Amino acid sequence: MRRLADLYERLDQTTSTNAKVEALARYFQEAPPEDAAWALYFLTGQKLKRLLTTKLLVGWTQELTHIPDWLFAEVYASVGDLAEVISLLLDNLERPSAPEELPLSQWLTQRLLPLRELDATAQREQVVSWWRAMPRREVFLLNKMLTGELRVGVSSTLVVRALAKVAGLPAPDVAHRLMGTWTPSKEFFQQLVSPEVSDAEHSRPYPFYLASPLEQPPESLGDLSEWLVEWKWDGIRGQLLHRKGDVYLWSRGEELITDRFPEITEAAKALPEGTVLDGEVLAYEDCKPLPFARLQRRIGRQKLTPRVLAEAPAAFIAYDLLEQDGQDLRALPLRERRERLAALLKHHPTLPLSPAVEASSWEALAHTRSEARERNVEGFMLKRLSSPYLTGRKRGDWWKWKIDPFTVDAVLLYAHPGHGRRSSLYTDYTFAVWNGTDLLPVTKAYSGLTDEEIGRLDRWIRAHTREKFGPVRSVEPEQVFELHFEGIQKSPRHKSGVALRFPRIARWRTDKKPQDADSLDSLKELLHASA
Amino acid sequence: MDASVSFQARRPLITVTPHGLYCEPGGFHIDPWRPVERALITHAHGDHARTGHQRYLGTRAGEALLRRRVGADSHIDALEYGEPLKLNDVTVSFHPAGHVLGSAQLRIEHRGEVWVISGDYKRAADPTCAPFEVVRCHTFITEATFGLPIFRWDDTREVAEDILRWWDANRAAGRAAVLFCYALGKAQRILAELARLTDRTAFVHGAVQGLVEVYRDAGVKMIPTQLVSEVAKGTSFAGALVLAPPSAGGSTWMRRFGEAETGFASGWMRVRGNRRRRGFDRGFVLSDHADWSELLRTVADTGAERVLTTHGSAEPLARYLREQGVDASPLATQFEGEAED
């Protein structure tokens, strides 16, 4: 645990990427593999299945420190991180001068994981005895593991770079080995950094290649004949694997969703073994995609009854062929991968190929793009025909050319402080539109302002607060913001009756007065355009 | 919460007026924020010692700093710590607050009733100023900058050792280590604490150097200092420790240091998010204000029947004290305590 605390401190105490990679590499080199595996587990953003409720942790802390509820709420609002609040408050307790030390893997296997089997009294006894015996920075880490994610401000790219350095392997290989589900163990970590390839890897997808938003005019991309143009489907990006008799469907979030889509799994079984497709999971009927809302309804269901399956039938639209006959094709040019894909899918009508959109010029294409909303797609994907299948978001070969978002002018009504790094700033906002003579909240939005604007708005919020409800402030209804969003749906759960999809702040309209904001009626008109 | 609720029927000795804290029977203001005739000053920080008053009264130990702050031509009278002075039928005296050089609490006695205004204070030892002295009183006006139980200061020597280790690590890596801190008080305290550990020279910003000289004149032992601006153009700052006020961060002044790590010495660095939001590499938790336990201890030590809390977490501290059975309420002032930047 001490070694992890040292690593955490080193990562936390530098803003330099190289220094972070170096610290990670040193840790992976020096730590016993069983500990390194667990550290990696947390560093890549994975968390333990809930061991106990945070409410219990808060209660125990209050008992130990005699902090009343209101004061706990007060300090939580000023720190914004529960694990940190608890470690700071517990610092008021007496500690032994020479704390005990237990390796990370033993912490997990002998202490934390068995917690789940205990009742609350026994859990309390255990956790409190650890709290009393550990230095503050380790209490903080322990709390982080108990409460969920241990975010340390390193991206998985940095972790992969460090591992690649330690293993002497190319970074994409390491990234590949880290895909999917794995168990943090000595064997896993040793295999991860070993030059040998193992059998256990057959369930693993390839790292996804992601397109960048097109911000320049499409003409700047050169000759249209060098490009493959496809619709940008509004579904779940995924990889469909058929290897060694097993089928795996992975979402871009590296979640295994095979069981959620039996019709896709069934279709994939007909593919030759050693095949990996990149594509999109869509609600799909009569050779046409359905709105994302239909797919969402299905994702939300616990049980896949025949009725649910009939209501939102799903299909996997294939974009790309990453592996054929067990051979990694990613280095081949897209033109060739695409030819092989088309030839392969000719025999599998249940796995449609994402069609190429034909156009004679960029201008003609721009015209076609205006039909996107009616087709339930988000715009175009532009892929250079000579491009290999890269890893992550690399600019240059793959672009998404989205249709313009919906916009609404709304009034800031409530503000809430952010978390972690932004815990002392009001960064989360609730916006309202007019409903007759009332302002009715319609959406929250978090992102879109610059740091400078956030700071300016924070000062304005503090100076124009009407009421405080715990950490939330209601403010004078004066500031108008232009919000962008991708879609709108009916929602009985919202007071306004509508829910916006991907709302974000486009501009702070200091030129507008609150009376210039939009009305609920005008938003509802968009419902038709969006359905 | 209305501050007047906890006052007893008799007129309070000190009230808050638009000009600041006012003692009517004594005919003077304490650390007023608008120009007045007679200002009693607890210490020379900007939110307590403002310019434009007709007559100032402060401590002998803090006189030079006060003069620097409010102008050489100002009319300033000074008292030794503990030296009583009669103003009308009120007796006043200054007592060490342990905050910065010359800082004081103000004791005010009127017909047997004693009030103490803490100014800013801390209980931890500080080689640059006289230690806090407990003064018994009926009413205690205490600062509450860090009046939340998450604030707890580590031993200052450990913090100084941390700073030195950070300096050494940057020296080894050929980088400058730029440490932001208040120019008055914090900078000198760091230089004095480092003097126990090293005799290397530190570089300082112009805003720091003048104040360092005042401290040296007062006999405070610190490591040698050199003005950044006196270094020949093009000289490398690799391996140097540089002390600068937070306002210098992000300015063009910073460019000369080339590759550098930045740190900030402040009580606010106790909370990780405060440091990360500001983008400092390192945060050193070092404050010239009392932490939570020191605030509670001091309130108890004074034996005060009534406690008024000002700046920072005045409301939570007062509420907590009330729940512990102390007659406490917040008092609205314009003091800032330790600003977050």
HADDOCK unambig.tbl for C-alpha pairs under 7 A between the chains (distance, minus, plus):
assign (segid A and resid 13 and name CA) (segid B and resid 281 and name CA) 5.03 0.50 0.50
assign (segid A and resid 13 and name CA) (segid B and resid 282 and name CA) 5.48 0.50 0.50
assign (segid A and resid 14 and name CA) (segid B and resid 281 and name CA) 4.87 0.50 0.50
assign (segid A and resid 15 and name CA) (segid B and resid 281 and name CA) 6.06 0.50 0.50
assign (segid A and resid 75 and name CA) (segid B and resid 148 and name CA) 6.79 0.50 0.50
assign (segid A and resid 79 and name CA) (segid B and resid 271 and name CA) 6.42 0.50 0.50
assign (segid A and resid 88 and name CA) (segid B and resid 150 and name CA) 5.13 0.50 0.50
assign (segid A and resid 89 and name CA) (segid B and resid 149 and name CA) 6.27 0.50 0.50
assign (segid A and resid 89 and name CA) (segid B and resid 150 and name CA) 5.22 0.50 0.50
assign (segid A and resid 420 and name CA) (segid B and resid 273 and name CA) 5.25 0.50 0.50
assign (segid A and resid 421 and name CA) (segid B and resid 273 and name CA) 4.09 0.50 0.50
assign (segid A and resid 421 and name CA) (segid B and resid 274 and name CA) 6.75 0.50 0.50
assign (segid A and resid 421 and name CA) (segid B and resid 276 and name CA) 5.42 0.50 0.50
assign (segid A and resid 421 and name CA) (segid B and resid 277 and name CA) 4.98 0.50 0.50
assign (segid A and resid 422 and name CA) (segid B and resid 273 and name CA) 6.45 0.50 0.50
assign (segid A and resid 422 and name CA) (segid B and resid 277 and name CA) 6.15 0.50 0.50
assign (segid A and resid 423 and name CA) (segid B and resid 273 and name CA) 6.30 0.50 0.50
